[in-house]
Amino acid sequence: MTLLKYPELSIVAPLVLHHTTETPPAFLSHEVLGGAFYAATQEREIPGFHFGYLVASRAGEVIATVPYFLTDFKINTMLEDGWLKRLLGNAGFRMACVGHPCAAFGKIDGSVSEELMAQVFLALKQLAPVVSLKGFKPNTPAVGFVQAKGLPVAILTLRENFWDALSSARRRNIRRKRKKASALRFEILKGLPDPYPQLIHELYIKVHARSKIQFERLDLHYFVSTAPISQYVLAYLGEKVVGFVQTLQKDKRMVAQYIGIDDAYNRAHGIYFALAIRVVDLAIELECEQVELGETHYEFKKALGCSLQETSVFFRHRHPWVHRLMALFSFVFEPSEDELR
């Protein structure tokens, strides 16, 4: 009698998640906004946000670390000024969001799969009725989530002889903007000794107050706690600081993070555009190959040569019938046409 041999069945250990509020060692170690940035921005530096991590392991081996935050999200955050924004007022919901409130791109450290995202939803829905993913790639395997368009992120690749390689029309435009800003003086500041934290925060608040999209509102402590890992491009008019850009760098990459401008001088001197140009100058001096110039003002950034990297926002309500209703109104979570210019 011939015995039939069957292939051995492999047993896959279950994926296990556990919560922690401590930033894991070497978390996102290859990213500009990595573990040092996450650790520096936890809790009181960003009022209204509470941070945590889900560490996923299989058979004792860590597969992925998922950063998340809890916040109260206002439904009208992404809407243009108008009757619907006014009608919704302060209406909102508690949200558990994968990512970081200050980072344009959502990042998970490790292997991302449908299984992981399903487990993340099961864990986070215990903390808030809505689970979201902020700033993730459109092809993220978030099965069961509704996908909405996010703000694209301007990425500038720095070629050799960058300024000279621009077209003649673009070079003329840059020269005009440099000339308009000729009364400004620029300084690169590492860290924030007194009295700079207060000056920086006041300029940040001026920009934040005019912003149509107001998600996070940074505390003064944010700039103090992130100062050791940052460089600041400061713009002076005489002895007065009239603008800044916070930059962070890792290897050959730079992120232009937050900006602050005294609007009383911006129109006359083109402070915003001058700061952006000076950030690119700094990146070239530091031999960076890529600069993340963030969201908004896309027309100017495209003129610099930026590509726009698409992002998506994913959300899912823990109650299926409410989730279906939210899916019908997913447009309220997407940026307006004005924000995409």
Secondary structure, 3 states (H helix, E strand, C coil): CCCCCCCCCCCCCCEEEEEECCCCCCCCCCCCCCHHHHHHCCHHHCCCCEEEEEEEEECCEEEEEEEEEEEEEEHHHHCCCCHHHHHHCCCEEEEEEECCCCCCCCCCEECCCHHHHHHHHHHHCCCCCEEEEEEECCCCCCCCCEEEECCCEEEEECCCCHHHHCCHHHHHHHHHHHHHCCCEEEEEEECCCCCHHHHHHHHHHHHHHHCCCCCCCCCHHHHHHHHHHCEEEEEEECCEEEEEEEEEEECCEEEEEEEEECHHHHHHHCHHHHHHHHHHHHHHHCCCCEEEEECCCHHHHHHHCCEEECCEEEEEECCHHHHHHHHHCHHHHCCCCHHHC
